[in-house]
Each structure stands twice: as C-alpha cells, then as structure tokens.
Amino acid sequence: MNNSYLIVDYDVAPEVFKKVIEAKKMLESGKYKSVNEVLERIDLSRTAFYKYKNHIYSSGQSQTESIATLAFTLDDVTGVLSEILLHLAKMGMSVLTINQNIPVNGIANITISLRINEIDIEMDKTVEQLKKIKGVNKVHLLAMTL
C-alpha cells in the first residue's frame, strides 16, 4: 500500500481530528496525569484517540524549519544504517537525532528525525526509496512539521 499525505486546514478538519490534536498537546504539556484524564476532559473516546494519534499531526505555527521523523525496522547487518544515512544525505536531509534500540532476534528498530527544509522530493516518495535499501524491512513516517 502506498502512503499518501494530506495537509488539511484546521477549520475544515473533522472534529475528532481536532480533539486528537488537542489531546496530544495536553499530554505533551505534562499538566495531566493520564491519557484518561485528558480524554475525559475533552470528551474524546479512547478508541478514537488511539486510532488516530499516530496519524494526525499539527504543524507548529512557530516552527521555522521542516522536520520529519521516520521509524525503521532493519535487519541487524553491518552497513544498513550507513546506507540509509548516505541516501538521506544525498537527498539533502540533515539528521537531527537517531534513536536506536539493541537489536533483538536479528531485527533493529531505529527512529531518525531529519531537517527537510532543502528537499525537492515528497516524503512518500522518500519512504518508498528507503524501503528499497537491502536490509530495510519497514519505513514509516511518524511525524512531519512543515
């Protein structure tokens, strides 16, 4: 399945999307003890929140740079991460952070946040290109701010 991404004006977004964004902001603030407390406060079901929370993002109004965060599932073999980083650099992306877990059963999970201000390619095409690298099992766009 090919992923496609949309940017939708907040004013025409469905109410459930707006509430998910609000819930995520409230949770990030650290002022609330639990997800349940936030969801109860804004009258949003747990089902709706968990269904959409990893798929709906708010672009930061004060953000001055574009950032994308990608999650990878890789084979634990030498050179796969280097190949990914080389590919990203050739596309004009700058690595901001890399989070890597210890590989388990020959599989490594990695999250990379990138500065994408200078790229000329769409992120869904970038994801498809990264999937073609030998040793890359999965690539998923977790977040993107424009």
For each residue, the residues with C-beta under 8 A, 3 or more apart:
1:
2: 124 128
3: 124 127 141
4: 124
5: 122 123 124 141 144
6:
7: 59 146
8: 12 13 17
9: 12 13
10: 13 18 58
11:
12: 8 9
13: 8 9 10 17 18
14: 17 18
15: 18 19
16: 19 20 44 48 52
17: 8 13 14 20 21 52 56
18: 10 13 14 15 21 22
19: 15 16 22 23 42 43 44 48 49
20: 16 17 23 24 44 48 49 52 53 56
21: 17 18 24 25 56 57 58
22: 18 19 25 26 42
23: 19 20 26 27 35 38 39 42 44 49 53
24: 20 21 27 28 53 58
25: 21 22 28 29 58
26: 22 23 29 31 32 38 41 42
27: 23 24 32 35 38
28: 24 25
29: 25 26 32
30:
31: 26
32: 26 27 29 37 38 41
33: 37
34: 37 38
35: 23 27 38 39 46 49
36: 39 40 46
37: 32 33 34 40 41
38: 23 26 27 32 34 35 41 42
39: 23 35 36 42 43 44 45 46 49
40: 36 37 43
41: 26 32 37 38
42: 19 22 23 26 38 39
43: 19 39 40
44: 16 19 20 23 39 48 49
45: 39 48 49
46: 35 36 39 49 50
47: 50 51
48: 16 19 20 44 45 51 52
49: 19 20 23 35 39 44 45 46 52 53
50: 46 47 53
51: 47 48
52: 16 17 20 48 49 55 56
53: 20 23 24 49 50 56
54: 142
55: 52
56: 17 20 21 52 53
57: 21 143 144 145
58: 10 21 24 25
59: 7 63 145 146
60: 63 145
61:
62:
63: 59 60 66 67 145 146
64:
65: 115 117
66: 63 115 116 117 144 145 146
67: 63 96 113 114 115 116 143 144 145
68: 93 113 114 116 123 141 143 144
69: 111 112 113 114 141 142 143 144
70: 111 112 113 114 127 130 139 140 141 142
71: 109 110 111 138 139 140 142
72: 84 108 109 110 111 112 130 136 138 139 140
73: 107 108 109 136 137 138
74: 77 80 81 84 107 108 109 110 135 136 137
75: 80 106 107 108 135 136 137
76: 103 106 107 108
77: 74 80 135
78:
79: 82 83 135
80: 74 75 77 83 84 108 133 134 135 136
81: 74 84 85 98 100 108 110
82: 79 85 86
83: 79 80 86 87 133 134 135
84: 72 74 80 81 87 88 112 130 133 136
85: 81 82 88 89 95
86: 82 83 89 90
87: 83 84 90 91 129 130 133
88: 84 85 91 93 95 112 114 130
89: 85 86 92 93 94
90: 86 87
91: 87 88 119 121 126
92: 89 118 119 120
93: 68 88 89 114 115 116 118 119
94: 89 114 115
95: 85 88 98 112 113 114 115
96: 67 113 114 115
97: 111 112 113
98: 81 95 110 111 112
99: 110 111 112
100: 81 108 109 110 111
101: 104 108 109 110
102:
103: 76 106 107 108
104: 101 107
105:
106: 75 76 103
107: 73 74 75 76 103 104 137
108: 72 73 74 75 76 80 81 100 101 103
109: 71 72 73 74 100 101
110: 71 72 74 81 98 99 100 101
111: 69 70 71 72 97 98 99 100 142
112: 69 70 72 84 88 95 97 98 99
113: 67 68 69 70 95 96 97
114: 67 68 69 70 88 93 94 95 96
115: 65 66 67 93 94 95 96
116: 66 67 68 93 119 123 144
117: 65 66
118: 92 93
119: 91 92 93 116 126
120: 92
121: 91 125 126
122: 5 125 126
123: 5 68 116 126 127 141 144
124: 2 3 4 5 127 128 141
125: 121 122 128 129
126: 91 119 121 122 123 129 130
127: 3 70 123 124 130 131 139 140 141
128: 2 124 125 131 132
129: 87 125 126 132 133
130: 70 72 84 87 88 126 127 133 136 139
131: 127 128 136 138 139
132: 128 129 136
133: 80 83 84 87 129 130 136
134: 80 83
135: 74 75 77 79 80 83
136: 72 73 74 75 80 84 130 131 132 133 139
137: 73 74 75 107
138: 71 72 73 131
139: 70 71 72 127 130 131 136
140: 70 71 72 127
141: 3 5 68 69 70 123 124 127 144
142: 54 69 70 71 111
143: 57 67 68 69
144: 5 57 66 67 68 69 116 123 141
145: 57 59 60 63 66 67
146: 7 59 63 66
